[in-house]
Amino acid sequence: VSPTDDIEVYNCSSSHMKTLTMGEIVDYGKKIIHEVPLEGMLWFAGGSLTKVWLVYYFKVLLFHLLPAIFVDLMLRIT
């Protein structure tokens, strides 16, 4: 990413101008996080959308809670 004087601003609200779906916003975020990574990450941020609540809560457990508990336990051990 190079410095520029032009700044694109995306408003995540209802509008008929330059509309974006939530899927497009997630895809843009994934692209940006690979181009400009954060420092000290354990893994790249990701994400997906689902309409199924059971899948959502399974992913929260698998990719959010369990890794957090594991990392906390490792930090307490060391």
Biopython code that builds the backbone (N, CA, C, O; Angstrom):
import numpy as np
from Bio.PDB.StructureBuilder import StructureBuilder

atoms = [
    (1, "VAL", "N", (0.855, -1.174, 0.000)),
    (1, "VAL", "CA", (0.000, 0.000, 0.000)),
    (1, "VAL", "C", (0.891, 1.223, 0.000)),
    (1, "VAL", "O", (1.779, 1.361, 0.841)),
    (2, "SER", "N", (0.650, 2.100, -0.939)),
    (2, "SER", "CA", (1.455, 3.316, -1.022)),
    (2, "SER", "C", (0.626, 4.521, -0.585)),
    (2, "SER", "O", (-0.594, 4.539, -0.748)),
    (3, "PRO", "N", (1.302, 5.528, -0.028)),
    (3, "PRO", "CA", (0.582, 6.736, 0.405)),
    (3, "PRO", "C", (-0.093, 7.428, -0.774)),
    (3, "PRO", "O", (0.438, 7.444, -1.884)),
    (4, "THR", "N", (-1.247, 7.988, -0.526)),
    (4, "THR", "CA", (-1.994, 8.688, -1.563)),
    (4, "THR", "C", (-2.809, 9.810, -0.929)),
    (4, "THR", "O", (-3.103, 9.777, 0.266)),
    (5, "ASP", "N", (-3.164, 10.788, -1.728)),
    (5, "ASP", "CA", (-4.008, 11.874, -1.234)),
    (5, "ASP", "C", (-5.489, 11.524, -1.330)),
    (5, "ASP", "O", (-6.327, 12.185, -0.716)),
    (6, "ASP", "N", (-5.810, 10.491, -2.094)),
    (6, "ASP", "CA", (-7.202, 10.067, -2.242)),
    (6, "ASP", "C", (-7.542, 9.046, -1.167)),
    (6, "ASP", "O", (-6.817, 8.069, -0.981)),
    (7, "ILE", "N", (-8.626, 9.269, -0.472)),
    (7, "ILE", "CA", (-9.068, 8.342, 0.567)),
    (7, "ILE", "C", (-10.480, 7.895, 0.226)),
    (7, "ILE", "O", (-11.390, 8.716, 0.104)),
    (8, "GLU", "N", (-10.658, 6.583, 0.072)),
    (8, "GLU", "CA", (-11.995, 6.052, -0.163)),
    (8, "GLU", "C", (-12.645, 5.797, 1.183)),
    (8, "GLU", "O", (-12.042, 5.187, 2.066)),
    (9, "VAL", "N", (-13.861, 6.258, 1.339)),
    (9, "VAL", "CA", (-14.604, 6.073, 2.581)),
    (9, "VAL", "C", (-15.832, 5.237, 2.268)),
    (9, "VAL", "O", (-16.599, 5.566, 1.363)),
    (10, "TYR", "N", (-16.020, 4.154, 3.016)),
    (10, "TYR", "CA", (-17.182, 3.297, 2.846)),
    (10, "TYR", "C", (-18.066, 3.441, 4.070)),
    (10, "TYR", "O", (-17.615, 3.262, 5.201)),
    (11, "ASN", "N", (-19.315, 3.762, 3.836)),
    (11, "ASN", "CA", (-20.272, 3.899, 4.912)),
    (11, "ASN", "C", (-21.106, 2.626, 4.951)),
    (11, "ASN", "O", (-21.737, 2.270, 3.956)),
    (12, "CYS", "N", (-21.116, 1.950, 6.068)),
    (12, "CYS", "CA", (-21.856, 0.693, 6.196)),
    (12, "CYS", "C", (-23.285, 0.975, 6.653)),
    (12, "CYS", "O", (-23.695, 0.564, 7.739)),
    (13, "SER", "N", (-24.005, 1.655, 5.843)),
    (13, "SER", "CA", (-25.410, 1.918, 6.137)),
    (13, "SER", "C", (-26.206, 1.756, 4.853)),
    (13, "SER", "O", (-25.637, 1.586, 3.775)),
    (14, "SER", "N", (-27.464, 1.807, 4.971)),
    (14, "SER", "CA", (-28.357, 1.626, 3.848)),
    (14, "SER", "C", (-28.282, 2.816, 2.904)),
    (14, "SER", "O", (-28.479, 3.958, 3.321)),
    (15, "SER", "N", (-28.006, 2.559, 1.667)),
    (15, "SER", "CA", (-27.934, 3.634, 0.685)),
    (15, "SER", "C", (-27.997, 3.035, -0.707)),
    (15, "SER", "O", (-27.749, 1.845, -0.903)),
    (16, "HIS", "N", (-28.329, 3.871, -1.660)),
    (16, "HIS", "CA", (-28.348, 3.426, -3.055)),
    (16, "HIS", "C", (-27.054, 3.792, -3.768)),
    (16, "HIS", "O", (-26.864, 3.450, -4.935)),
    (17, "MET", "N", (-26.162, 4.489, -3.063)),
    (17, "MET", "CA", (-24.884, 4.888, -3.656)),
    (17, "MET", "C", (-23.813, 3.874, -3.286)),
    (17, "MET", "O", (-23.619, 3.590, -2.104)),
    (18, "LYS", "N", (-23.129, 3.336, -4.252)),
    (18, "LYS", "CA", (-22.011, 2.405, -4.056)),
    (18, "LYS", "C", (-22.341, 1.348, -2.993)),
    (18, "LYS", "O", (-21.690, 1.281, -1.951)),
    (19, "THR", "N", (-23.332, 0.548, -3.263)),
    (19, "THR", "CA", (-23.780, -0.448, -2.290)),
    (19, "THR", "C", (-22.780, -1.598, -2.193)),
    (19, "THR", "O", (-22.159, -1.985, -3.183)),
    (20, "LEU", "N", (-22.640, -2.126, -1.001)),
    (20, "LEU", "CA", (-21.785, -3.278, -0.731)),
    (20, "LEU", "C", (-22.577, -4.283, 0.085)),
    (20, "LEU", "O", (-23.361, -3.907, 0.957)),
    (21, "THR", "N", (-22.371, -5.553, -0.198)),
    (21, "THR", "CA", (-22.977, -6.588, 0.628)),
    (21, "THR", "C", (-22.034, -6.899, 1.780)),
    (21, "THR", "O", (-20.858, -6.541, 1.736)),
    (22, "MET", "N", (-22.544, -7.563, 2.809)),
    (22, "MET", "CA", (-21.684, -7.946, 3.930)),
    (22, "MET", "C", (-20.578, -8.889, 3.455)),
    (22, "MET", "O", (-19.454, -8.830, 3.954)),
    (23, "GLY", "N", (-20.890, -9.752, 2.500)),
    (23, "GLY", "CA", (-19.875, -10.645, 1.950)),
    (23, "GLY", "C", (-18.739, -9.887, 1.287)),
    (23, "GLY", "O", (-17.574, -10.259, 1.431)),
    (24, "GLU", "N", (-19.073, -8.816, 0.556)),
    (24, "GLU", "CA", (-18.038, -8.000, -0.086)),
    (24, "GLU", "C", (-17.182, -7.287, 0.959)),
    (24, "GLU", "O", (-15.967, -7.172, 0.796)),
    (25, "ILE", "N", (-17.813, -6.810, 2.028)),
    (25, "ILE", "CA", (-17.062, -6.139, 3.092)),
    (25, "ILE", "C", (-16.094, -7.112, 3.750)),
    (25, "ILE", "O", (-14.945, -6.757, 4.017)),
    (26, "VAL", "N", (-16.546, -8.336, 4.016)),
    (26, "VAL", "CA", (-15.664, -9.358, 4.603)),
    (26, "VAL", "C", (-14.518, -9.671, 3.646)),
    (26, "VAL", "O", (-13.371, -9.791, 4.077)),
    (27, "ASP", "N", (-14.812, -9.805, 2.360)),
    (27, "ASP", "CA", (-13.762, -10.091, 1.372)),
    (27, "ASP", "C", (-12.734, -8.968, 1.298)),
    (27, "ASP", "O", (-11.534, -9.233, 1.230)),
    (28, "TYR", "N", (-13.194, -7.705, 1.311)),
    (28, "TYR", "CA", (-12.265, -6.565, 1.316)),
    (28, "TYR", "C", (-11.387, -6.597, 2.563)),
    (28, "TYR", "O", (-10.182, -6.359, 2.489)),
    (29, "GLY", "N", (-11.998, -6.891, 3.706)),
    (29, "GLY", "CA", (-11.232, -6.957, 4.951)),
    (29, "GLY", "C", (-10.161, -8.033, 4.903)),
    (29, "GLY", "O", (-9.039, -7.808, 5.355)),
    (30, "LYS", "N", (-10.495, -9.208, 4.356)),
    (30, "LYS", "CA", (-9.514, -10.293, 4.229)),
    (30, "LYS", "C", (-8.362, -9.887, 3.314)),
    (30, "LYS", "O", (-7.200, -10.182, 3.592)),
    (31, "LYS", "N", (-8.698, -9.208, 2.224)),
    (31, "LYS", "CA", (-7.668, -8.769, 1.280)),
    (31, "LYS", "C", (-6.731, -7.764, 1.948)),
    (31, "LYS", "O", (-5.512, -7.861, 1.811)),
    (32, "ILE", "N", (-7.297, -6.807, 2.664)),
    (32, "ILE", "CA", (-6.497, -5.768, 3.311)),
    (32, "ILE", "C", (-5.615, -6.352, 4.404)),
    (32, "ILE", "O", (-4.461, -5.944, 4.536)),
    (33, "ILE", "N", (-6.122, -7.295, 5.187)),
    (33, "ILE", "CA", (-5.334, -7.850, 6.294)),
    (33, "ILE", "C", (-4.134, -8.642, 5.767)),
    (33, "ILE", "O", (-3.121, -8.759, 6.457)),
    (34, "HIS", "N", (-4.239, -9.188, 4.551)),
    (34, "HIS", "CA", (-3.091, -9.878, 3.958)),
    (34, "HIS", "C", (-2.090, -8.893, 3.361)),
    (34, "HIS", "O", (-0.886, -9.153, 3.355)),
    (35, "GLU", "N", (-2.586, -7.767, 2.862)),
    (35, "GLU", "CA", (-1.689, -6.760, 2.291)),
    (35, "GLU", "C", (-0.973, -5.958, 3.371)),
    (35, "GLU", "O", (0.195, -5.601, 3.212)),
    (36, "VAL", "N", (-1.670, -5.674, 4.471)),
    (36, "VAL", "CA", (-1.108, -4.868, 5.564)),
    (36, "VAL", "C", (-1.323, -5.646, 6.863)),
    (36, "VAL", "O", (-2.234, -5.323, 7.626)),
    (37, "PRO", "N", (-0.502, -6.662, 7.127)),
    (37, "PRO", "CA", (-0.725, -7.501, 8.309)),
    (37, "PRO", "C", (-0.435, -6.757, 9.614)),
    (37, "PRO", "O", (0.381, -5.836, 9.663)),
    (38, "LEU", "N", (-1.120, -7.183, 10.650)),
    (38, "LEU", "CA", (-0.875, -6.661, 11.988)),
    (38, "LEU", "C", (0.363, -7.331, 12.557)),
    (38, "LEU", "O", (0.742, -8.417, 12.119)),
    (39, "GLU", "N", (0.990, -6.694, 13.525)),
    (39, "GLU", "CA", (2.194, -7.262, 14.131)),
    (39, "GLU", "C", (1.810, -8.164, 15.299)),
    (39, "GLU", "O", (0.897, -7.848, 16.062)),
    (40, "GLY", "N", (2.509, -9.285, 15.436)),
    (40, "GLY", "CA", (2.336, -10.167, 16.577)),
    (40, "GLY", "C", (1.071, -11.009, 16.552)),
    (40, "GLY", "O", (0.592, -11.425, 17.607)),
    (41, "MET", "N", (0.523, -11.268, 15.378)),
    (41, "MET", "CA", (-0.687, -12.088, 15.293)),
    (41, "MET", "C", (-0.327, -13.563, 15.411)),
    (41, "MET", "O", (0.764, -13.978, 15.021)),
    (42, "LEU", "N", (-1.254, -14.353, 15.952)),
    (42, "LEU", "CA", (-1.079, -15.801, 15.956)),
    (42, "LEU", "C", (-1.440, -16.388, 14.596)),
    (42, "LEU", "O", (-0.795, -17.329, 14.134)),
    (43, "TRP", "N", (-2.464, -15.837, 13.955)),
    (43, "TRP", "CA", (-2.857, -16.235, 12.616)),
    (43, "TRP", "C", (-3.598, -15.079, 11.961)),
    (43, "TRP", "O", (-4.015, -14.132, 12.628)),
    (44, "PHE", "N", (-3.757, -15.171, 10.628)),
    (44, "PHE", "CA", (-4.467, -14.122, 9.903)),
    (44, "PHE", "C", (-5.927, -14.100, 10.329)),
    (44, "PHE", "O", (-6.540, -15.140, 10.569)),
    (45, "ALA", "N", (-6.460, -12.911, 10.414)),
    (45, "ALA", "CA", (-7.886, -12.773, 10.700)),
    (45, "ALA", "C", (-8.670, -13.300, 9.511)),
    (45, "ALA", "O", (-8.252, -13.145, 8.364)),
    (46, "GLY", "N", (-9.763, -13.898, 9.778)),
    (46, "GLY", "CA", (-10.607, -14.429, 8.719)),
    (46, "GLY", "C", (-12.055, -14.185, 9.075)),
    (46, "GLY", "O", (-12.365, -13.428, 9.995)),
    (47, "GLY", "N", (-12.898, -14.801, 8.373)),
    (47, "GLY", "CA", (-14.309, -14.639, 8.671)),
    (47, "GLY", "C", (-15.154, -15.214, 7.570)),
    (47, "GLY", "O", (-14.726, -15.347, 6.424)),
    (48, "SER", "N", (-16.342, -15.544, 7.939)),
    (48, "SER", "CA", (-17.308, -16.022, 6.966)),
    (48, "SER", "C", (-18.691, -15.695, 7.504)),
    (48, "SER", "O", (-18.876, -15.485, 8.703)),
    (49, "LEU", "N", (-19.628, -15.656, 6.624)),
    (49, "LEU", "CA", (-21.000, -15.351, 6.996)),
    (49, "LEU", "C", (-21.827, -16.618, 6.920)),
    (49, "LEU", "O", (-21.620, -17.458, 6.044)),
    (50, "THR", "N", (-22.759, -16.748, 7.839)),
    (50, "THR", "CA", (-23.666, -17.882, 7.816)),
    (50, "THR", "C", (-25.034, -17.437, 8.301)),
    (50, "THR", "O", (-25.148, -16.524, 9.119)),
    (51, "LYS", "N", (-26.056, -18.079, 7.799)),
    (51, "LYS", "CA", (-27.418, -17.807, 8.258)),
    (51, "LYS", "C", (-27.867, -18.848, 9.273)),
    (51, "LYS", "O", (-28.961, -18.746, 9.829)),
    (52, "VAL", "N", (-27.032, -19.842, 9.516)),
    (52, "VAL", "CA", (-27.378, -20.945, 10.414)),
    (52, "VAL", "C", (-26.781, -20.661, 11.789)),
    (52, "VAL", "O", (-25.559, -20.628, 11.935)),
    (53, "TRP", "N", (-27.625, -20.457, 12.793)),
    (53, "TRP", "CA", (-27.145, -20.070, 14.121)),
    (53, "TRP", "C", (-26.272, -21.147, 14.747)),
    (53, "TRP", "O", (-25.328, -20.828, 15.470)),
    (54, "LEU", "N", (-26.566, -22.418, 14.486)),
    (54, "LEU", "CA", (-25.775, -23.501, 15.064)),
    (54, "LEU", "C", (-24.351, -23.481, 14.512)),
    (54, "LEU", "O", (-23.397, -23.691, 15.262)),
    (55, "VAL", "N", (-24.197, -23.235, 13.228)),
    (55, "VAL", "CA", (-22.869, -23.125, 12.611)),
    (55, "VAL", "C", (-22.127, -21.931, 13.191)),
    (55, "VAL", "O", (-20.930, -22.011, 13.466)),
    (56, "TYR", "N", (-22.842, -20.817, 13.377)),
    (56, "TYR", "CA", (-22.229, -19.613, 13.954)),
    (56, "TYR", "C", (-21.655, -19.909, 15.343)),
    (56, "TYR", "O", (-20.495, -19.599, 15.611)),
    (57, "TYR", "N", (-22.461, -20.504, 16.222)),
    (57, "TYR", "CA", (-21.989, -20.771, 17.580)),
    (57, "TYR", "C", (-20.896, -21.837, 17.616)),
    (57, "TYR", "O", (-20.019, -21.792, 18.479)),
    (58, "PHE", "N", (-20.939, -22.788, 16.695)),
    (58, "PHE", "CA", (-19.863, -23.775, 16.603)),
    (58, "PHE", "C", (-18.545, -23.094, 16.236)),
    (58, "PHE", "O", (-17.499, -23.397, 16.811)),
    (59, "LYS", "N", (-18.604, -22.164, 15.264)),
    (59, "LYS", "CA", (-17.392, -21.440, 14.860)),
    (59, "LYS", "C", (-16.891, -20.525, 15.967)),
    (59, "LYS", "O", (-15.681, -20.383, 16.146)),
    (60, "VAL", "N", (-17.797, -19.902, 16.711)),
    (60, "VAL", "CA", (-17.387, -19.073, 17.854)),
    (60, "VAL", "C", (-16.637, -19.932, 18.857)),
    (60, "VAL", "O", (-15.582, -19.533, 19.350)),
    (61, "LEU", "N", (-17.169, -21.102, 19.162)),
    (61, "LEU", "CA", (-16.519, -22.009, 20.111)),
    (61, "LEU", "C", (-15.168, -22.480, 19.579)),
    (61, "LEU", "O", (-14.170, -22.444, 20.299)),
    (62, "LEU", "N", (-15.134, -22.921, 18.328)),
    (62, "LEU", "CA", (-13.929, -23.510, 17.756)),
    (62, "LEU", "C", (-12.828, -22.491, 17.472)),
    (62, "LEU", "O", (-11.653, -22.769, 17.713)),
    (63, "PHE", "N", (-13.194, -21.321, 16.966)),
    (63, "PHE", "CA", (-12.183, -20.361, 16.520)),
    (63, "PHE", "C", (-11.984, -19.168, 17.446)),
    (63, "PHE", "O", (-11.083, -18.361, 17.219)),
    (64, "HIS", "N", (-12.812, -19.040, 18.493)),
    (64, "HIS", "CA", (-12.678, -17.899, 19.394)),
    (64, "HIS", "C", (-12.439, -18.355, 20.835)),
    (64, "HIS", "O", (-11.409, -18.035, 21.429)),
    (65, "LEU", "N", (-13.379, -19.092, 21.381)),
    (65, "LEU", "CA", (-13.280, -19.459, 22.794)),
    (65, "LEU", "C", (-12.187, -20.485, 23.076)),
    (65, "LEU", "O", (-11.365, -20.280, 23.969)),
    (66, "LEU", "N", (-12.170, -21.581, 22.330)),
    (66, "LEU", "CA", (-11.156, -22.613, 22.593)),
    (66, "LEU", "C", (-9.725, -22.106, 22.388)),
    (66, "LEU", "O", (-8.872, -22.384, 23.231)),
    (67, "PRO", "N", (-9.424, -21.375, 21.308)),
    (67, "PRO", "CA", (-8.067, -20.825, 21.196)),
    (67, "PRO", "C", (-7.731, -19.854, 22.328)),
    (67, "PRO", "O", (-6.599, -19.844, 22.814)),
    (68, "ALA", "N", (-8.694, -19.043, 22.752)),
    (68, "ALA", "CA", (-8.438, -18.102, 23.850)),
    (68, "ALA", "C", (-8.136, -18.845, 25.141)),
    (68, "ALA", "O", (-7.217, -18.473, 25.871)),
    (69, "ILE", "N", (-8.894, -19.883, 25.425)),
    (69, "ILE", "CA", (-8.653, -20.682, 26.631)),
    (69, "ILE", "C", (-7.289, -21.354, 26.546)),
    (69, "ILE", "O", (-6.545, -21.365, 27.527)),
    (70, "PHE", "N", (-6.949, -21.913, 25.386)),
    (70, "PHE", "CA", (-5.660, -22.579, 25.209)),
    (70, "PHE", "C", (-4.498, -21.606, 25.411)),
    (70, "PHE", "O", (-3.546, -21.917, 26.126)),
    (71, "VAL", "N", (-4.573, -20.436, 24.786)),
    (71, "VAL", "CA", (-3.497, -19.445, 24.923)),
    (71, "VAL", "C", (-3.395, -18.977, 26.368)),
    (71, "VAL", "O", (-2.288, -18.830, 26.886)),
    (72, "ASP", "N", (-4.522, -18.741, 27.028)),
    (72, "ASP", "CA", (-4.496, -18.344, 28.440)),
    (72, "ASP", "C", (-3.837, -19.413, 29.305)),
    (72, "ASP", "O", (-3.050, -19.096, 30.197)),
    (73, "LEU", "N", (-4.157, -20.676, 29.044)),
    (73, "LEU", "CA", (-3.539, -21.762, 29.815)),
    (73, "LEU", "C", (-2.031, -21.818, 29.579)),
    (73, "LEU", "O", (-1.258, -22.006, 30.518)),
    (74, "MET", "N", (-1.615, -21.653, 28.319)),
    (74, "MET", "CA", (-0.185, -21.673, 28.020)),
    (74, "MET", "C", (0.531, -20.507, 28.700)),
    (74, "MET", "O", (1.656, -20.666, 29.175)),
    (75, "LEU", "N", (-0.097, -19.359, 28.751)),
    (75, "LEU", "CA", (0.520, -18.206, 29.409)),
    (75, "LEU", "C", (0.609, -18.402, 30.918)),
    (75, "LEU", "O", (1.561, -17.938, 31.545)),
    (76, "ARG", "N", (-0.362, -19.077, 31.501)),
    (76, "ARG", "CA", (-0.314, -19.343, 32.944)),
    (76, "ARG", "C", (0.767, -20.367, 33.286)),
    (76, "ARG", "O", (1.401, -20.281, 34.338)),
    (77, "ILE", "N", (0.973, -21.334, 32.393)),
    (77, "ILE", "CA", (1.979, -22.371, 32.636)),
    (77, "ILE", "C", (3.382, -21.785, 32.579)),
    (77, "ILE", "O", (4.246, -22.159, 33.372)),
    (78, "THR", "N", (3.611, -20.869, 31.647)),
    (78, "THR", "CA", (4.958, -20.305, 31.494)),
    (78, "THR", "C", (5.219, -19.167, 32.442)),
    (78, "THR", "O", (6.307, -18.592, 32.431)),
]
sb = StructureBuilder()
sb.init_structure("model")
sb.init_model(0)
sb.init_chain("A")
sb.init_seg("    ")
for serial, (resi, resn, name, xyz) in enumerate(atoms, 1):
    if name == "N":
        sb.init_residue(resn, " ", resi, " ")
    sb.init_atom(name, np.array(xyz, "f"), 0.0, 1.0, " ", f" {name:<3s}", serial, name[0])
structure = sb.get_structure()
